[in-house]
Amino acid sequence: MKIMALARKEARDILTNRIYLLVVVVQVFIVLGAFGLGYVSSVANDPDLLDQWKFSSSLKVGVSEELKGSDFAQALEEKNLNLIYYRNISEARNLVGTQLIAVVEVSPPPKEDISVEIDNANIFFPVVSQKINDAINKYNLEKKLKAGGLSKTDIQKIENPLVLNEKNVNKENEVKLALDNSYFVEIMYGFIVPFILLLPFFLASNIVTDSIVGERERKTFEVLLMTPLSGSMVIIGKIIPILSFSLIQSIAWIVLLDLLKVPIFNPFLLLILLFFVGLGFIGAGVLISMFVDSTKEANSAITLFLVFVTFIFFLPLFIKLPFLQGILNIIPTILMVKLSSTPNIQPYIILYFMPSITLSIMIFTFTVKYFNHERTIRL
């Protein structure tokens, strides 16, 4: 009952903290912004999606008027590029980066060398580059085949030797994803989902540090130490609301992502993993608060800690080294990617939870012991 009384007091303090409530609201915009960024960047990097969404008018490419109606210009148009013809091609070059994404120039026959100037900073640069390369390859192939005496019908048969017919099966179990795009799946589940679900726990470590150091600055920490509560009871009473609110926020983000058609699989296992990761974060926050004397120092120390943790957690998401796979498999973010992205997981993946669980319990145990020692010193 004493622990719950302290927990209720901490919960009231958190819920009346306008900065905390503001940060929670900001997280909503971060979730929506991250989803939007992943969505837009996926569309911008997929030629088929751009064509499907009728963005071809934005893919402006400058071409000399001399190429109008030529086979090469036709090859570019077939790739849904918006060709802007210029009498003076040097004028077109000056517009790259402002009105044009690229300029394509073909030298006079018989050599007909093709040169391309393209704006690498444009969001559509990868798609335009791919479309121009595909058009050049098609033009060169048709040119060689025509030189060999083949008819237009024969050339079309060579260019399209096979017809792919897709037949969808098991449609009743089809996952409703916001965007059927490999890049979207990779960026969402490979980075954005773990980042979003860990956000509340990054905040939690900061809140618990501010709670302890703030009480010390307000001269109420000594009063708390005089109560008939053990050190472990004080810590548990303080972390219960913080850890609970963090888990509730993660659940809310899981629901929000599901509404955005980014389904999160195995939520129960994810929450178990998040509980222990959060316990470790909060334990570290309490430990840091014991070494500092002011809120300013606490904020600086916890920021450095979170930078280090972010590096450890998220760098492995971009590493593809087979000989490190055994180590990478136990990183919480890697586990979150595997759990959230597939409905079917192997039971042995639970074993990979153990290092995170063990480390979190060790941090919490050490924090309690050090807190009791600090309490003895102060009393």
BELBELFEN-V145164 format. One record per residue. N is the residue number from 1. RES is the residue in three letters. PSI is psi in degrees with one decimal (NA if undefined). OMEGA is omega in degrees with one decimal (none if undefined). Layout:
N | RES | PSI | OMEGA
N | RES | PSI | OMEGA
//
This chain:
1 | MET | -39.3 | 179.9
2 | LYS | -39.9 | 178.7
3 | ILE | -43.4 | -178.1
4 | MET | -33.6 | 177.0
5 | ALA | -43.6 | 176.8
6 | LEU | -39.9 | 180.0
7 | ALA | -41.3 | 178.4
8 | ARG | -38.7 | 178.7
9 | LYS | -43.3 | 178.7
10 | GLU | -39.2 | 179.2
11 | ALA | -41.9 | 178.2
12 | ARG | -41.7 | 179.0
13 | ASP | -40.9 | -178.9
14 | ILE | -45.7 | -175.6
15 | LEU | -17.4 | 176.1
16 | THR | 1.7 | 177.5
17 | ASN | 107.5 | -175.1
18 | ARG | -34.6 | 179.7
19 | ILE | -43.0 | 179.2
20 | TYR | -45.5 | 179.8
21 | LEU | -37.3 | 177.9
22 | LEU | -41.2 | 179.9
23 | VAL | -36.1 | 176.9
24 | VAL | -43.7 | 178.1
25 | VAL | -40.3 | 178.8
26 | VAL | -36.5 | 179.2
27 | GLN | -34.1 | 177.0
28 | VAL | -45.1 | 179.5
29 | PHE | -32.3 | 176.5
30 | ILE | -43.5 | 178.7
31 | VAL | -48.9 | -179.4
32 | LEU | -38.9 | 179.3
33 | GLY | -41.4 | 178.9
34 | ALA | -40.7 | 176.7
35 | PHE | -46.3 | 179.8
36 | GLY | -40.8 | 178.7
37 | LEU | -44.0 | 177.7
38 | GLY | -38.7 | -179.2
39 | TYR | -51.3 | -177.0
40 | VAL | -44.2 | -179.3
41 | SER | -32.3 | 177.8
42 | SER | -43.6 | 178.2
43 | VAL | -41.4 | -176.7
44 | ALA | -21.1 | -178.1
45 | ASN | 6.2 | -178.0
46 | ASP | 109.4 | -179.0
47 | PRO | -41.0 | -178.2
48 | ASP | -41.1 | 179.3
49 | LEU | -38.5 | 178.1
50 | LEU | -41.4 | 177.8
51 | ASP | -40.1 | -178.7
52 | GLN | -35.6 | -178.4
53 | TRP | 7.2 | 175.2
54 | LYS | 43.9 | 177.9
55 | PHE | 8.9 | -175.4
56 | SER | -27.7 | -179.8
57 | SER | -22.2 | 179.2
58 | SER | -14.1 | -176.9
59 | LEU | 72.4 | -174.1
60 | LYS | 124.8 | -179.0
61 | VAL | 127.9 | 179.0
62 | GLY | 135.1 | -179.2
63 | VAL | 148.2 | 177.9
64 | SER | 144.6 | 178.5
65 | GLU | -25.0 | -178.9
66 | GLU | -21.2 | -178.7
67 | LEU | -1.9 | -177.3
68 | LYS | 125.9 | -179.2
69 | GLY | -1.8 | -179.4
70 | SER | 166.4 | 178.1
71 | ASP | -36.2 | -179.2
72 | PHE | -43.1 | 177.1
73 | ALA | -37.1 | 177.5
74 | GLN | -38.6 | 178.4
75 | ALA | -37.7 | 177.3
76 | LEU | -41.1 | 180.0
77 | GLU | -33.6 | 178.1
78 | GLU | -21.2 | 177.2
79 | LYS | 13.2 | 177.7
80 | ASN | 37.7 | 172.4
81 | LEU | 139.9 | 179.5
82 | ASN | 99.4 | -175.6
83 | LEU | 128.1 | 175.6
84 | ILE | 116.4 | -174.9
85 | TYR | 135.5 | -178.5
86 | TYR | 138.4 | 175.3
87 | ARG | -37.4 | 179.2
88 | ASN | 104.9 | -174.8
89 | ILE | -26.0 | 177.7
90 | SER | -31.1 | 174.6
91 | GLU | -39.5 | 179.0
92 | ALA | -37.2 | 180.0
93 | ARG | -35.8 | -179.3
94 | ASN | -16.0 | -178.4
95 | LEU | -3.0 | 177.6
96 | VAL | 127.7 | -177.6
97 | GLY | -13.7 | 177.5
98 | THR | -69.5 | -178.9
99 | GLN | -19.1 | -178.2
100 | LEU | 148.3 | 174.7
101 | ILE | -33.3 | -178.0
102 | ALA | 161.8 | 172.8
103 | VAL | 130.4 | 179.6
104 | VAL | 129.6 | -178.3
105 | GLU | 138.0 | 177.9
106 | VAL | 126.6 | 179.4
107 | SER | 157.5 | -177.1
108 | PRO | 155.3 | 175.6
109 | PRO | 156.6 | 6.1
110 | PRO | -8.2 | -173.0
111 | LYS | -48.8 | 177.8
112 | GLU | 52.5 | 173.4
113 | ASP | 141.9 | -178.2
114 | ILE | 127.3 | 176.5
115 | SER | 144.6 | -177.2
116 | VAL | 128.9 | 170.7
117 | GLU | 124.8 | -172.0
118 | ILE | 146.5 | 179.9
119 | ASP | 104.1 | -177.4
120 | ASN | -18.3 | -177.8
121 | ALA | -10.7 | -178.5
122 | ASN | 141.4 | -177.7
123 | ILE | -27.1 | -179.8
124 | PHE | 8.0 | -177.7
125 | PHE | -48.3 | -178.4
126 | PRO | -40.6 | -178.0
127 | VAL | -45.9 | -179.7
128 | VAL | -42.3 | 178.6
129 | SER | -44.4 | 179.1
130 | GLN | -42.4 | -179.5
131 | LYS | -41.3 | 179.2
132 | ILE | -42.4 | 178.0
133 | ASN | -41.2 | 178.3
134 | ASP | -40.6 | 179.1
135 | ALA | -40.7 | 178.9
136 | ILE | -44.1 | 179.9
137 | ASN | -41.5 | 179.1
138 | LYS | -42.6 | 179.4
139 | TYR | -44.8 | 179.8
140 | ASN | -40.2 | 179.4
141 | LEU | -47.0 | -179.8
142 | GLU | -36.5 | 179.3
143 | LYS | -42.4 | 179.4
144 | LYS | -41.0 | -178.7
145 | LEU | -37.9 | 176.9
146 | LYS | -38.0 | 178.2
147 | ALA | -25.4 | 178.0
148 | GLY | 0.0 | 176.1
149 | GLY | 13.9 | -179.6
150 | LEU | 147.2 | 178.3
151 | SER | 169.1 | 180.0
152 | LYS | -36.6 | 178.6
153 | THR | -43.1 | 179.2
154 | ASP | -37.2 | 178.9
155 | ILE | -41.4 | 178.8
156 | GLN | -36.4 | 177.7
157 | LYS | -37.5 | 179.0
158 | ILE | -39.6 | -178.8
159 | GLU | -28.8 | 180.0
160 | ASN | 71.7 | -175.2
161 | PRO | -25.9 | -176.8
162 | LEU | 148.6 | 174.3
163 | VAL | 119.3 | -178.0
164 | LEU | 122.6 | 176.3
165 | ASN | 114.0 | 179.6
166 | GLU | 136.2 | 177.1
167 | LYS | 111.7 | -177.9
168 | ASN | 132.7 | 177.2
169 | VAL | 162.8 | 178.3
170 | ASN | 39.0 | -176.2
171 | LYS | -22.5 | -179.6
172 | GLU | -22.4 | 178.0
173 | ASN | 16.7 | -178.4
174 | GLU | 134.7 | 178.8
175 | VAL | 127.3 | -179.6
176 | LYS | 96.7 | -178.4
177 | LEU | 143.5 | -176.5
178 | ALA | -35.6 | -177.1
179 | LEU | 122.5 | 179.7
180 | ASP | 79.8 | -174.7
181 | ASN | 131.5 | -175.9
182 | SER | -37.9 | 179.2
183 | TYR | -40.1 | 179.3
184 | PHE | -45.1 | 178.5
185 | VAL | -42.9 | -177.7
186 | GLU | -46.3 | -176.8
187 | ILE | -35.7 | -178.6
188 | MET | -56.3 | -176.1
189 | TYR | -27.2 | -176.8
190 | GLY | -12.7 | 179.7
191 | PHE | -53.6 | -170.0
192 | ILE | -42.5 | -178.7
193 | VAL | -52.6 | 177.5
194 | PRO | -35.5 | 179.0
195 | PHE | -45.9 | -178.5
196 | ILE | -43.7 | -176.8
197 | LEU | -24.2 | 179.5
198 | LEU | -14.8 | -178.4
199 | LEU | -48.4 | -178.7
200 | PRO | -29.5 | -177.6
201 | PHE | -27.7 | 169.9
202 | PHE | -43.4 | 178.2
203 | LEU | -37.5 | -176.6
204 | ALA | -42.3 | -179.9
205 | SER | -32.9 | 177.7
206 | ASN | -40.6 | -178.2
207 | ILE | -44.7 | -178.2
208 | VAL | -34.4 | 176.8
209 | THR | -44.7 | 179.2
210 | ASP | -32.7 | -179.9
211 | SER | -46.8 | -176.8
212 | ILE | -48.4 | -179.1
213 | VAL | -36.2 | 178.0
214 | GLY | -40.8 | 177.7
215 | GLU | -35.5 | 178.9
216 | ARG | -41.1 | 179.4
217 | GLU | -31.6 | 179.5
218 | ARG | 1.5 | 178.8
219 | LYS | 27.0 | 176.6
220 | THR | -7.7 | -178.8
221 | PHE | -40.6 | 179.2
222 | GLU | -35.6 | 178.1
223 | VAL | -39.8 | 178.9
224 | LEU | -38.5 | -179.9
225 | LEU | -21.7 | -179.8
226 | MET | -11.5 | -179.8
227 | THR | 157.1 | -179.8
228 | PRO | 56.6 | 178.0
229 | LEU | 135.8 | 176.1
230 | SER | 166.4 | 179.7
231 | GLY | -41.7 | -179.7
232 | SER | -35.2 | 178.8
233 | MET | -38.4 | 178.3
234 | VAL | -46.6 | -179.0
235 | ILE | -46.0 | -179.8
236 | ILE | -43.0 | 179.2
237 | GLY | -33.0 | -179.2
238 | LYS | -35.9 | -173.6
239 | ILE | -20.3 | -178.9
240 | ILE | -53.9 | -178.9
241 | PRO | -37.4 | -178.1
242 | ILE | -46.3 | 179.4
243 | LEU | -38.3 | 179.4
244 | SER | -46.1 | 179.4
245 | PHE | -36.9 | 179.9
246 | SER | -43.1 | 178.2
247 | LEU | -39.7 | 178.6
248 | ILE | -41.0 | 178.2
249 | GLN | -42.6 | 178.9
250 | SER | -40.6 | 176.5
251 | ILE | -42.6 | 179.3
252 | ALA | -39.7 | -180.0
253 | TRP | -33.6 | 175.7
254 | ILE | -44.7 | 178.8
255 | VAL | -42.8 | -179.5
256 | LEU | -43.4 | 177.9
257 | LEU | -37.7 | 178.0
258 | ASP | -39.2 | 177.0
259 | LEU | -29.6 | 177.6
260 | LEU | 7.9 | -179.9
261 | LYS | 41.2 | 167.8
262 | VAL | 81.5 | -173.9
263 | PRO | 135.7 | 178.4
264 | ILE | 115.2 | -178.4
265 | PHE | 159.6 | 178.0
266 | ASN | 50.5 | -177.3
267 | PRO | -33.7 | -178.6
268 | PHE | -46.9 | 177.9
269 | LEU | -37.2 | 177.5
270 | LEU | -41.9 | -179.1
271 | LEU | -34.0 | 175.5
272 | ILE | -46.0 | 178.8
273 | LEU | -43.6 | 179.9
274 | LEU | -34.8 | 178.8
275 | PHE | -47.6 | -177.2
276 | PHE | -35.7 | 174.8
277 | VAL | -43.5 | 177.8
278 | GLY | -37.9 | 177.0
279 | LEU | -40.3 | 177.6
280 | GLY | -43.4 | 178.3
281 | PHE | -47.4 | -177.7
282 | ILE | -40.2 | 176.8
283 | GLY | -41.9 | 177.6
284 | ALA | -37.8 | 177.9
285 | GLY | -42.5 | 177.1
286 | VAL | -42.7 | -178.7
287 | LEU | -43.4 | 178.6
288 | ILE | -38.6 | -177.8
289 | SER | -21.8 | 178.4
290 | MET | -17.5 | -176.5
291 | PHE | -7.5 | -176.3
292 | VAL | 163.0 | -176.2
293 | ASP | -3.9 | -178.2
294 | SER | 159.6 | 178.7
295 | THR | -36.7 | 179.3
296 | LYS | -46.1 | 177.7
297 | GLU | -39.2 | -179.6
298 | ALA | -44.0 | 179.7
299 | ASN | -39.8 | 178.8
300 | SER | -44.0 | -177.8
301 | ALA | -43.6 | -178.1
302 | ILE | -31.3 | 176.1
303 | THR | -45.0 | 177.6
304 | LEU | -40.7 | 178.8
305 | PHE | -45.3 | -178.6
306 | LEU | -34.6 | 175.9
307 | VAL | -44.4 | 179.4
308 | PHE | -45.0 | 179.9
309 | VAL | -41.5 | 178.1
310 | THR | -41.6 | 178.1
311 | PHE | -45.9 | -179.0
312 | ILE | -38.7 | -175.1
313 | PHE | -40.6 | -168.9
314 | PHE | -21.9 | 176.3
315 | LEU | -41.3 | 179.2
316 | PRO | -21.2 | 179.4
317 | LEU | -19.1 | -177.6
318 | PHE | 11.5 | -180.0
319 | ILE | 129.9 | 178.5
320 | LYS | 72.1 | -179.6
321 | LEU | 110.2 | -176.2
322 | PRO | -37.0 | -176.1
323 | PHE | -11.7 | 175.8
324 | LEU | 4.5 | -173.6
325 | GLN | -37.6 | -179.9
326 | GLY | -39.0 | 178.6
327 | ILE | -42.3 | -176.7
328 | LEU | -30.1 | -177.7
329 | ASN | -21.1 | -177.6
330 | ILE | -4.3 | 177.6
331 | ILE | 130.3 | -176.0
332 | PRO | -39.7 | -178.8
333 | THR | -36.3 | 176.7
334 | ILE | -43.0 | 177.9
335 | LEU | -38.7 | 179.8
336 | MET | -38.3 | 177.5
337 | VAL | -46.5 | -178.2
338 | LYS | -40.7 | -177.9
339 | LEU | -42.0 | -172.2
340 | SER | -20.6 | -170.3
341 | SER | -7.0 | -178.9
342 | THR | 138.9 | -179.9
343 | PRO | -21.7 | -176.5
344 | ASN | 115.7 | 179.2
345 | ILE | 154.0 | 177.2
346 | GLN | 140.5 | -178.3
347 | PRO | -29.6 | -176.5
348 | TYR | -14.0 | -179.9
349 | ILE | -23.0 | 177.8
350 | ILE | -32.5 | 178.9
351 | LEU | -30.2 | -179.9
352 | TYR | -12.5 | 175.2
353 | PHE | -27.7 | -168.2
354 | MET | -44.1 | 178.7
355 | PRO | -41.2 | 179.2
356 | SER | -42.6 | 178.9
357 | ILE | -46.0 | -178.9
358 | THR | -46.5 | -178.5
359 | LEU | -40.6 | 179.7
360 | SER | -42.8 | 178.8
361 | ILE | -39.3 | 178.3
362 | MET | -44.2 | 178.8
363 | ILE | -43.8 | -179.0
364 | PHE | -43.5 | -179.9
365 | THR | -45.2 | 178.5
366 | PHE | -38.4 | 179.5
367 | THR | -43.6 | 179.0
368 | VAL | -45.5 | -179.5
369 | LYS | -42.7 | 179.9
370 | TYR | -35.6 | 178.1
371 | PHE | -42.1 | 178.0
372 | ASN | -38.4 | 177.9
373 | HIS | -43.0 | 178.5
374 | GLU | -37.9 | 178.9
375 | ARG | -43.0 | -179.8
376 | THR | -41.3 | 179.1
377 | ILE | -43.7 | -176.1
378 | ARG | -33.1 | 178.9
379 | LEU | NA | none
//
